[in-house]
Amino acid sequence: MAENRFIDPDEFRENEVENNFEKKSAKPRTNPLGGIHLNAYFFFKNIHFIFFLTFLAFIYIANSHHAVSVIKEIRKNQELLEKTSWMSNATKSKLMYESMQSQVVEKVSHLGLKPMHGKPRKIEVDLKK
């Protein structure tokens, strides 16, 4: 087992300083940014470039929002165009059915009109009289 013994405070401080020195010297200090020291001088020296990058980021974000809204509008218009196309085709089909000769004869039979049998005759009008 370990013995309990009294440690002189001066000796303890010396050992602590040596241990701290060994720890610091064993681990080299490296800058996580790869040698670039961000201080006020560096920041203010490049402030125009930083503003330019901020402006580009703003434009990039605004452009992406605009593109998303344009895509939404295009999809909405495509759906509307599809519905309009369906309605147009349905109306065209209905018109073709209603303009068939058999349908026209049925609709005008109450007026006393009948389908013509034979060739059509030309009516001539004498304009001299």
MORABEL-V547424 format. One line per field, one symbol per residue. burial: I if it has 16 or more other ideal C-beta (glycine too) atoms within 10 Angstrom, else O. Layout:
burial: ???
This chain:
burial: OOOOOOOOOOOOOOOOOOOOOOOOOOOOOOOOOOOOOOOOOOOOOOOOOOOOOOOOOOOOOOOOOOOOOOOOOOOOOOOOOOOOOOOOOOOOOOOOOOOOOOOOOOOOOOOOOOOOOOOOOOOOOOOOO
